[in-house]
Amino acid sequence: MLDSYLELADAWHVQGDDEKALQWANRSENEGVNPARSAFLKGIILSGLGQREEAVASFEKAKLLDPSLTQSAQLQIAMVMAGSRKLTRARDALRAVVAADPNSEIAGYAKEYEQSFTRILDSYQPLHLTLGLNYLYDDNAISSPSNPGARAQIGNPTGQRDHAFMGNFRLDYTPLLENDYTFSAQYLVQSTKYGDTNTDEENPSTVINSLTVNLGHAFGNSIFSAPISLSHVLLKEKAYQALVSVRPTWSWQAAPQHILQAGASFTRRDMLQDPLVQDEDRDANIGGASAGYIFSYGELGGMAALRYDFSYDDARGVNWKNRGHRYSVSGVIPLTVALKLNLSGEVSTQDYFKTNTVFDVQRDDTTWFGTAGLSWNLNRNLALLAQYSHTKAESNIKVYDYSRNTFSTGIEFSF
């Protein structure tokens, strides 16, 4: 009768219900039913539940109780270590499998895995450099209002078509940590230099410097991360804006190919030029929250994502205090191994709290934005890019109501 505890644990595990399987495995272990086999099966179940440390302890116990299980237990320990990105320890466990009985069938499997992990460890590069150069055509470089009267009101009766060259330099550092912690850092410089605008007052050229550090910790099928970003923006070759933000995010793999996300954010925005009037001061503390869903598909890296973002912009100037909602959808459609179609679209609304002291109306904005692009990886180091984007801003204050189309094409080098 007691033997059935172990059989039921195995049956529930085969059916994919590891919670119930663990209950019966614990009963089997507590009753002393085939202790070595109970400990081994419990280790497999715990591994499936993402309880890696407990799983390793069960496999170690199985080895002590029955030395004949040493090879099988060592192989399972190696797989658990690999799942925790502890590749060095996984490789050492696999070497122990081979050393125990080099001629066994399980040693053959272990040797193949050990060689794979060795190749990964030997070839892994934590530091990556990316350089990009793009040409941009912009049919409304200074976001000139759609309404002719509003354009005349701001002294720009014709709008501004222009072209630009964009360059970017990105340095990524992602060390291979052998535990449940994650870390990455990125430094990015983006420069956009417009060509036809011939006055410093109107020239929209920008240089953006940003640094992001992302700390995280994995918990079974989920991970908590807290990226911290610092950005500095030059506009018209003058200091324009500085941003500091933190975005703690929780990501949970609810099922294979399905990831749910939830997060919060805080951003400090400092405008580095004095406003014309105090009511237009955009210095602000910005709080936010977000929720998202990511679905991956296919063997070529297909992806679809939905996301909602809420923001509360507590600007110092009353004309910029607002509450925002943004709804976005994006996707990557692999056309071939090397060619991918990238699509995204979003709609955002800003509800301003106070009557605008300049235009004597309470501002209400809705902005539509969409992009479509192609990326063609010629090889692992070189890619060709092309992208079209459209922006339509609708506002009850006409100077903020505009449309804009851009097209860019370029090349990207990765090392």
Order of alpha helices (4+ residues) and beta strands (2+ residues): alpha-alpha-alpha-alpha-alpha-alpha-alpha-beta-alpha-beta-beta-beta-beta-beta-beta-beta-beta-beta-beta-beta-beta-beta-beta
